[in-house]
């Protein structure tokens, strides 16, 4: 059952068009929508105001790609590629400019629009204090503060120093200079620490999806980890882990399906519902041609080869690995995340060998041979692989109207953040192994050998994050905060072999766990060239339109 909160959102969007902070400042009382001069006067209006902020979690890079923005960040990494000639391609090629409107501009706009909503809500909500349940009043203020902190977290990670706005402003006050990222980081930390003590640990099922104390603590842990505050990361994750509110969902292979919705691993989730006309189009962009999709967002060979064997060893180290049968004896998360040649997907035998001009359709009884569009269509998957994550076999007809909920923060991230922070502090105790092994055990691979060095444990937790969260957007931030983007991004992007998988096709891995294909790269599909300038590309440019209207803003380096 889809939750009550998103039923309310449709009404909010229809009648309460909250705009960004640089809005019309004239005092008007419109007849067709709520006025800021009279709104925030009842408990219902406070609830509507906060509910409107939830829509900010689901926005897209452009009108044509209705895929949650957080996923799309992976397109500018080494493990995922966008076939569209999009801004994400330009980011990964080091060619993005301040004039980009699809990603650079929309990200900034969505963040500051929501921050403006939160600021106005917090400044005006006292109008309704006397007629609002005190507990509800305090909670709604905390939820608004969460969304403000959430988007400042994204702004600082993507753009670095940005203006810090914590009060409503009108157009004449809008020319604010940048604030130091460190100042905004402290603001985010202070806000999240305070509201974590106010927000409830859980809600009744009808309100499932609202911001909890666990969500505030998880975002706090992420903010702390991304900024190197390991003590705070450990404290925040430890509080979540000891709360008893969350556990790993037992089956990774069904974690991203309808069967697992509203499970114990969810901490921050976008809820969708066709009946409320709030859906996403993830399936159509990752499915192949036979499944009625376009396969525009696809995994690379680098991701496929990053999955270990079932003995926990890398493919160049494991005796179980057979390069002629490369998908056998592998980490089960590979099959759960990606569609591999020889597997069944959406009722079809998925095969991308160029000689496979027909394939089996198991959607009929008896099965029948059909033209294999995954091999013959000019715009079939360029890498030879597709993403399976968040695509359900039973949802053939709803490729553009998917209502499968999407997890933005889940408990597995909390566990691995705890482990990483402990490793970076040099506290290599049993709890580190327990945390990493909890995720590995759920995946179906053995735990770590004890007695590992700090460097070896660091490699282990980075490997887990890479394969556990593929196509969830975290890889974008990870390679940047670890300072390895300049090592893993540049060069040719590879897919499957052009023909058969040969025994000699075993990549060489570098110190970052990145596979290299120098010995046989000409035998693999090649579909893009990436670059990364470490003096420029760790940050995005400030949108040019913001510089044009704000003389106090300064552009980031080299843009």
MOLINFEN-V866078 format. One line per field, one symbol per residue. ss: DSSP state (h for helix, s for strand, l for the rest). burial: 1 if it has 24 or more other ideal C-beta (glycine too) atoms within 12 Angstrom, else 0. A space follows every 10 residues. Layout:
# MOLINFEN-V866078
ss = ???
burial = ???
This chain:
# MOLINFEN-V866078
ss = lllhhhhhhh hhhhhlllll llllllllll llllllllll llhhhhhhhh hhhhhhhlll lsllslllhh hhhhhhllls ssllllhhhh hhllllllll hhhhhhhhhh hhhhhhhhhh hhhhhhhhhh hllhhhhhhh hhhhhhhhhh hhhhhhhhhl lsllllllll hhhlllllsl hhhhhhhhhh hhhhhhllll llllhhhlll llhhhhhhhh hhhhhhlllh hhhhhhhhhh hhhlllllll lhhhlllhhh lllllsssss llshhhlsls lhhhhhllll llllllsssl hhhhhhllsl llllllllll llhhhlllls lhhhhhhssl lllssllssl lllllllsss sllllllsss slhhhhllll lllllsslll llllllllll lslllsssss hhhhhhhhhh hhhhlllllh hhhhhhhhhh hhhlllllll lllhhhhhhh hhhhhhhhll lllhhhhhhh hlllhhhhll ssssssslll lllllllssl llllssllll hhhsssssss llllllllll lllhhhhhhl lllllllll
burial = 0111111111 0110010101 1100000000 0001010011 0010111111 1111111111 1100111111 1111111111 1111011111 1111111101 0111111111 1111111111 1111101100 0100011011 1111111111 1111111111 1111110110 0001010110 1001101110 1110110111 0000001111 1111111111 1111111011 0111111111 1010110110 0111111001 1110111111 1110010111 1111111111 1111111111 1111111111 0111110101 1010011011 1111111111 1110111111 1110010011 1000000001 0111100001 1111111111 1110100111 0111111111 1111111111 1111100100 1110111111 0111101100 0000001111 1111111111 1111111111 1101110111 1111111100 1000111000 0111111001 0001111101 1100011111 1110011001 001011001
